[in-house]
Amino acid sequence: MKSILDIRLREGNPYFKYNSISKILDQLKTKTYIPKKLGLLDKEITRVSIPPNYNKDAYSYNILRAIGRARWSAVSIRGNRLYDLDYLDSFQKNVLSFCIVKSMSIILINNKKTVKNSIIAIEDGGNTNNLSLIEECAKYTKRIVLVTRNFKNVNNIRSHILLNYGVSPEFTTNINDTKGIDFIISDKAKSYGDIGVWYLDSFYEPEQFSNLAVNDVLLSINDYEERVSPELLGALLKSENNISKRVEDFFDSNKINIEEIRFGKKEIDINSY
């Protein structure tokens, strides 16, 4: 049976500390739970919760300490997503991107639109961490807008997308320069007015917004009684023998479905969009 490590951030007031005392306190606040078995996939999931210390050095230190010296088949990290992206490999990013675009598609369909006929903006479109998202969007639509000031990266990304997907994304430095955008996927902590947004920053909440804001999805998988995150799903599928399969094929063969589209702890009623 393969062992999966599921690292999660504990609930509580966030703090930013990294010193000898905080290291000791963080260790005391770290908790390991009894492993759960996922029989049909022949996996055992061990969950570890780490304290809500948002100092980036402390966050990395706590993650590495949670991983320890054990030989895990795969590791899932679900805390500050903008930090977590640095720990995901390309396959896990592909799973996350698939879940993001799939949930966006569900919302658009409910609003009598499709990804194919929609204009999708991605900010920061010059951030290489977002490449898998751009690739996933390019599978379904030719109408992609990359919002960024990273001129070097965005030109390389546009060339890559054109070569591999036959899609030539538009490029702008200002989201307001482009009208008619149907949905935005963003790693920025900012409001976008009335446009639907999938926030990659899992801790940002606009003070006021009338648009549909999404930052999370939960999925059902086989015989596992709990809803799973895209991060955990990526770890589960990564430990399979054949990760060369398309993510879509894993979803179909394991009866994986998106069960909840959320903003924080709140499930989004897509019928109100």
Summary of the structure (lengths in Angstrom):
residues: 273
radius of gyration: 18.9
end to end distance: 43.2
largest distance: 55.3
contacts: 837
relative contact order: 0.15
helix: 37%
strand: 25%
